[in-house]
C-alpha cells in the first residue's frame, strides 16, 4: 500500500470513529472543554478527508472510471440516507429542516458541477 493510500485510509477511519464517538451518549457526561475539542477534531478531520478527496489523482482511464463509480456510490448512499431520514421524520414526528436542506444542497451542487464541467471543460 502506498503512503498516500495509507494516509487516506487513516484519515477516513479516524474521522468515522470520531463521528461515531461524538454521537454516543457518553458525550453528555464529558466536560464542555472536551466536547468542544472533540467537535473541533471532527471538523479538522473532515477537512483533511475533503482534502484527500479533492486531491485524488487518477493515472489511467480505468482508474478514472473507478473514481467516478466510487463518487456516484457515495453520492447515492448519502442521498438515500437523507431521503430515509426525511421519510422517517415525516411519519414519526416533525421534520428537522437540516435533512431536506442537506439533500437540496447535494442535488444543487451536483447539478451545478455538471453544468460547469459541460460548459467549461
N, C-alpha and C positions, 0 to 999 in steps of 0.2 A: 504494500500500500504506500502510495506517495505521501510526502509530507503534507501537501495541500489537502489531499483527501482525508488524512488523519485529523488535520485541523478542523475541516468542515464537520466531520463526524463528532469530534469532541465538543465543538461549539453547539451543535444540534442537540446532542444528548444532554449536555449541561443545561441548555435552555429549557428543554422539555421537562427534565427533572425538577428544575426550579419552579416552573409554572405549576406542575402538579403539587409541589410542596406548598406553594403560596395559596393554592386553592383548598388546602386541607383546613379543618377546624383548629389545628394547632396554632395557626397564625394569630387567632384571637387571644391566646394566652401569652403571647410574646410581648415584650416591651415595645413601645411605639418606635423607638430608635431602631430596633432590629427589624420591625415590619417595614419601615421606610428603606432600610438598607437592602432588604430582600427585593422590594419593588424596584429600587434603583438597579439592582443586579439583573432583574428581568429585562428592564429597558436596555441596559448595556449589552446583555447577551443577545437580545433581539436585533440590536443594531449590528453586532458582529455577524449574526446569522444572515441578515439582509445584505451585508457587505459581501459575504461569500456567495450568495445567490446572484448578486449584481455582477460580480467579477468572474462569474462562471465562464470558462473558455471551452470551446469545442475544437476538436482537431481535424475532424473529417465529417462527411455527410451523415454517417451512421451515428456518430457521437452527437451531432446536432439534432438528429431525429430523436435520440434517447432523451435529450434535454427538453425537447418540445413535449414529448409524451409525459415526462415527469411533471412539467409545468401544468399541463392540462389535467392530469390526475389530481394534483394538489389543488388546483382551482376548483374543480368539480367537487372534490371532497369537502373543501371549505364551504362552498355554496350549498351542498346538501345538508351539512350540519346546521347552517343558518336557517334553511327552509324548515327542517325538522324542528328546530328551536322555536321558530315563529309559529308553526302549527301547534306545537305543544302548548305554547303560551296562549294562543287563541282559544284552545279547547279547555284549558285548566286554569284560567285566570286572566289577569290583564297582561297586555303585551308590553314588553320592555322595548323602548324606542331604539336601543342600541342594535338589536338584531336586524331589523329592516334597514337601518342606516348602513350597517356594515355590508349587507347584501347589495344595497343600492350602490355604494362606493365601489365594491368589487366589480359589478357589472359595468358601471360607468367607466372605470379605469381600463377594463378590458376593451370596451368599445373605443375609447379614446386612443389607446395604444395601437389598436389595429388600424384605425383611421390614419393616425400619424405615420405609421410604418408604410401603409399603402401609398400615401401621398408624398413622402419624403425619402423613401429608400428604394 
